[in-house]
Amino acid sequence: MTLTAAEETFALPDLGEGLTEAEVVRWLVAVGDEIATDQPVAEVETAKAIVEVPSPYAGTVLRLHAAEGEVLGVGEPLITVGTGGAREAEPQKKVPDGAGGGHPAAERYREEERAGSGNVLVGYGTSGDAAPARRRRPRRPAPPAGPGRAGGGPLLVISPLVRKLARDHGIDLRRVTPSGPGGLITRGDVERAIAALPSARRPAAVPGRGERRRPLTGFRKAAAAAFTRSRAEIPEATVWVDVDATELWTLRESARTPTDPGPGLLAYIARFVVAALREYPVFNSSVDTERGEIVEYDRIDLGIAVQGERGLVVPAVVDAGSMTTSQLDQAIRDVTRRAREGRVSREELSTGTFTLNNYGGFRVDGSAAIINHPQVAILGFGRIIDRPWVVDGEVVPRKITQMSFVFDHRICDGATAAGFMRSVADAIENPASAIARL
């Protein structure tokens, strides 16, 4: 057999959580760079975080198969690496009629065959010499030649996103004129075919009204699915109360020094929430609908709602119940910072058992939040502002916040929810007595 230059193409791996596509956020390498096995080569966006994808191959970067901001399907080519030296050419495999042995369409067809679910992100390319195993799809017979397929060549559509676009608009790919190398049908080819559809098959436009469309991708798509599931499955109820936070505000200010700002208000509130969850463990739980059971957790993993540049995420402070107020303050600041940067781990995003939401940072007073499924409750706080308040028969200015509590009505009645809320509210209004009980 002849020797050929060693060249390996790495496909976008299976990123887990049922994802079928990912957006290339940032390339960490460029064409011509020398890379090592397991070196991160790209940042891609998953449902709730940005993850680095390492290369299973070492060598020289030959091609980057997507631009930053482009969406790739799992199994589509991501990067091609020249691994150096030479190797024996693989025996020629049978490909559809029209894709001869030396034609670039032959390799593209085999490439599409290999683009099943791709490689699993965890556990591949761990500095070994073996290339990652790939699952193969059954071979499909080439479709008959259409007017867009000169000479009766094979149908070449590597991207599953292009297939879906054509399917959604009723486009017969056999009649699309390809513009890509080797007869490859690109997204642009399908979009031109859609534009050429008879007006009767296009959605009717409203005269005089402009519109802009943005795809639901990445964070927003995942959030939409989670919110929809929560509202569809959970019979939620909301209770709220105005809370006098003056004493807590004073406590926080008294703990500050020129060199140490001390714990923030959210850390104190989180500590009170943890104490209330110990008193009312039913809210630190989930519902097993198949077995008809409420599953209470021994460990409190406190979720903190964070609004980042790419969307809303709820990372958890793991084992918050074992932390002091100062430790909680450090943990909340750390996980909040990393969440805004898209750097929290999958465990932190999936392990929360209860959510605390500080929407007061957006200068609003109240919110009927959506429960973070599969949790059963979420507690939120509005902004703290000076309001007239009656104390000992006198109207005085006090620092007031509104607290809202949304809970799954399947796990308890309103009296239990009110008891939990008052436990937190009483601690905020009289933190000295609450600290004595912690």
N, C-alpha and C positions, 0 to 999 in steps of 0.2 A: 504494500500500500504506500501511497505517497505521503510525505510529511507536510503538514501545514502549520502555519504560525498558530500558537496557542491563544485562543480568544474565548472568553466566557461572558455570557450575558446573564445578568441577575434580574429576575422578575420581582415585581412588588410582592412581598410575602403576605400571607394571611395574618392580619393583625389582631385576630380574635374578635370576640363580642359580636359575631355575625356580620362584620363589616365586609362590603364587597368593593369598596373604592376608598381612595384617600387622596388628599390634595398635597402636592409637593409645596411645602411652605418655603424651604430654603435649601439650596445645595451647599454642602460643606466641603465639596471638592470641585475641581475644574478639569476639563480635558487636558491631559498631559501630566497631571499630578501622579506621583507614586504613592500607592496606598498599601496598607498592611491588612492581613486577615483580621476581621472583626472591627476594623476602623469604621466609625460612623461616616456615612457618605451623604446622607440627606435627612432633613427633618420633614416628617409628614404629619398631617393632621388626622387624628382619629376622632371618634365620637365626642370625647371630652378632654382630650389633651393632645399635646404635640410630642411625638416620640421620635427618637433617632433610629435610623435604619442602618445597621452595620453591614459591610460587605463580606460575603463568605470567601472572597477571592483576594489575593494579593497581586499587585502588578501595576500597570499603567492604565489610567483612565482613558479609554478610547472614545466613548460616546455617552452623553447624558440623554436619555430618551424622552424627557419631558422638561418643559420650562417651569419656572417657579410660578405657582398659582394654577397650574394645570392639574386636572383630576385624572388619576389613573385607576383602572380597575385592577383588582387582585389578579396576579398572574401576567399582567402586561409588563413588557421590558422596562426596567428602571435604569440600569447602567451596564455598559459593556467594558470589560477589563481585559487588557492584554497581559496574559500571565507569564510571558517570556518563553524563550526556547521554542521548541516545536513538538508536535504530537502527530500520531498517526491519524489520518483522516478516517472518519467513521464510514462503515459500509453504506453505500447509497441505499436509501429507503424508498419504497414505492410511494409516490405522491400522486395527486389527482392528475388526470390527463391534462396536458397543456403546460404543466410545470416540470420541465425537463431537468435532468440531473444538474446541469450547470446554471440553470436559470435562478435568479434570486428568489423567485416565487416559491421554489422548492423549500428553501430554508424557512421562509416566512410561514409556509403552511405547517411545517413541523413545529415551528415556534408557537403557532396558535394552538396546535394540538397539546403542547405542553402547558398552556396557560389555563390550567384548571383552577384549583384553589390556591396554587402557588406554594411557597415555602412558609412554614410556621415561623414567626419572628423569634420565638424563644427556642433556643436549642439548636440552631443551625450555625455552621461556619465557626465552630469553636476551635479555631487554630489547627484543625486537622487537615489532612491532605484530601480527604474524600469530598467530592462535590455534593451539595445537598440533593437528596432524593426528590424526584418530582413525580406526581401522579399524572397519568395520561388519560385523556378523554378517548372514548372509542372513535375510530376513524369514521368520518362522514363522507359519503360519496359527493363528488363535486356536482354542483347544480348545472343544469343545461345552460348553454351559452345564450346570452341575451344581447340586445342591440348595443349595450355598453361594454360588451366583453369581446373585443376584436380577436378573431381567430379562435374563439371558443375556449379561452383560458379558464383557469379555476377561479372560483369566487374567493377573494381574499379580504376578510374583515377581521383584523386582529382584536380590535377594541370591543369589549362587551357593551361599552357605553354607546358606541356607534350603532351596534345592533339594536339596542333598546330605543334609540332615537328613531331609527327607521321603523321599528315595530309600532311605536306609539303613533306614528303618523301614516301608517299603512303603506310604507314605501317598500316595493319589491327590490331587494338588493341586487337581484339578477339583471335589473334594468337600469342600474346606476352606472354612470361612466366614471371609472376610477381615475384619479390623478396622482396617486402615490406611486413610489417606485415598485416595479415588478407587478403592477396591476392592483395595488393596495387601495381599498376604498377608505377614504378618510371622512372625518366628521363634516368637513366642508363640502364633500361630494354629496352627502346625504342632505345637508341644509340647502344646497342648490336644487336638489330634486324636490324638496318640500316647497321651495319657492316657485317651482314650475308646475305645481299641482293646479288643476282647474279651480276656479274661484268657488265652485259649488262644494269642493272638498275642504276648503279652508274655513277656519272660524270666522264668523261675520264680525267685522270691525265696527265699532260705534263711531259714527261720523263726528269729527271735531274733538275727539278725546285722545290725548296721548297717553302712553303707558310705558313703564319700564319694568322689566322682569329680572328677578334675581333668583337663582336656584337655591333651594334649601340644601345646603351642604354642611358637612362637618358638624360643628357645635350646634348650629341652629336646627339641623335635621334631627339630631339626637335629642335635643331639648323638646322639640315638637312631639316626638314619639313618646317621651317620658311624661309630658304634661297631659297628652291625650289619654294615655293609659291610666294615669292617676285619676283624672276626672271620670273616666269610664268605669273604673273598678271600685273606687272608694266613695262611700256615702259620707261626705265630710260635713262637719258643722263648725261654726266659728263663734267664739266668745271673745270679748275684749273688755278692757278696764283701763281707766286713767290712773296713772301711778305717780305719786309724789316722790321724785328722785332727789330731793334736796339733800337729804342726809348722806346718801351715797355719793353725790357730787362733792360734798364737804369732805367726806372720808378720802376720796381720791385726791383732792387738792392737798390735804394734810399729809399724805404719804409722799408727796413730791419733794425732791431736794435739788439743789443746783446741779448735781452730777447724776442724779437718778430720777427719771420721771415717774417711776413706780408703775404698777399695773394700770392698764386702761380700764375705762368703764365696762367695756365688753368682757374683759377677763373676770371682773367681779360678778357681772350678770351670769356669765357662763358657770362660775362656781356655784351660784345660787340655783341655776338650772340643774346642775349635776346633783345637788342635794335634794331637789324636788323629785328628780327621777328615781332616786333611791327610795323616797317616800311613796312614790307612785310608779312602780316599775312597769305597769301595764303600758306606759307611753314609750318605754324603751323596748319595743317589740316589733313584730310583723305578724301578718295573718297568713296562715297556711290554708288556702281555700280548698285544696284537694282533700285535706284530712279534717277540715273544720276545726282548726286549733289556733290559738293565740300563742306565738312563740316569743317568750320573754328572754332577753339576753342578760347574762351576768355582767358583761363588760359594757361600759358606756363609751361609744365612739361618737363624739360630738361633731356633727356636720356644721360647717360654717359657710353660709351662702356668700359667694364672692362674684362680683361683676368684673370680668376681665375684658380685654380688648376684643376677644373672639367669642364672647358669650358668657352666660351664667354657668358657674360650676359650683359644686358643693363638696369640697374635700373635707375629710374628717380628721379631727384631732384624736388619734387612736389612744384608747384607754384614758380618756379625760378624767374619769372618776378617781384615778389614783394620783392626780396632780394637785399641787398647791395653787393658790391664786397666781403667784409669780410664775410658776411653771406653765400654767395655762396661758398667761399673757405672752410668754415667749413662744409657746407652741402656736398660738393663734396668729401672731405676727408673722411667724415663719411660713406657715401653710398658706396664709393670705397672700404674702409676697410671691411665693412660688406659683400659686394659682393664677395670679394676674399675669405671670410670665409664661403660663402654660407648661409648668415644670413639675406638677404634682404627679405622684405615682398612681398606677391603676388601682392599687389597694386603697389608697387614700380616697379615691373617687367612688369606690364601690362598697366600702365597709361601714359607712355611717349608719347609726341606729336612731338618731334624732337630729333635727336641724334647728339651728339658731340663726335668725335672719335679722340683721341690723339695717333695715331700710331707711332709718333716719338719716343715714349718710347721704341720701338723695333728697333731703329736705322735704319729706312727706311725713304726715302724722300717722296714717294707718294703712293697712293692707290686708285683704283676705287672701293670703298666699295659697299656693297649690302644694299639697303634700308631696314630698320627694319619695315616690314609690320605690321600694316596698315598705318604707317607713310608715308610721301611723300618726305622726303629729309633727307640727312645725310651729315654733314660737317666734314672733317678730316684735321688734320695737321701732317706734317712730322717733322723730327728732325730739330732743329735750329742749323745751323753750320756757321762758318765764311767763307764768299766767297768774291771774288773781285766784287765790285759794283760801278757803276758810279754815283757820287753825285756831282752836280754842275760842271760837265765836268771833274772831277777828279776820277780816279780809286782808291777806298779806301776799306779796309776790313769792311764788314758789317755782321750782324747776319741775315741770310736769312732762311726762311721756305717756304715750298710749301703747299698751301692750295687747297684741291680738294673738289668739291661740286657735289654730285649726287642727281638728283631730278626727280620726276615723271613728264614726259613731258605732261601728260594729264591735269595737273593743270595750266600750264603756258608755255610760250615760253622762248627761251634762253635769251632774253633781260632782262626779269624779274629775271632770275637766276643770270645773270651777275650783275644786280643792287644790289641784296642781297649780292653777294660775295664782291663787291667793298665796300659796307657799312662796312662789317667786316674788310676787308683788310685795308681800309683807317683809321679805328679806331686803328688798330694795328700799322700802320706806323706813326700815329700822335695821340697818346692817349690823349694828353692834350686837343686838340680841341674836341675829342670825349667825354671826361668826361664832358666838358662844356655843351654838348647837352643831357646828361643823366639825 
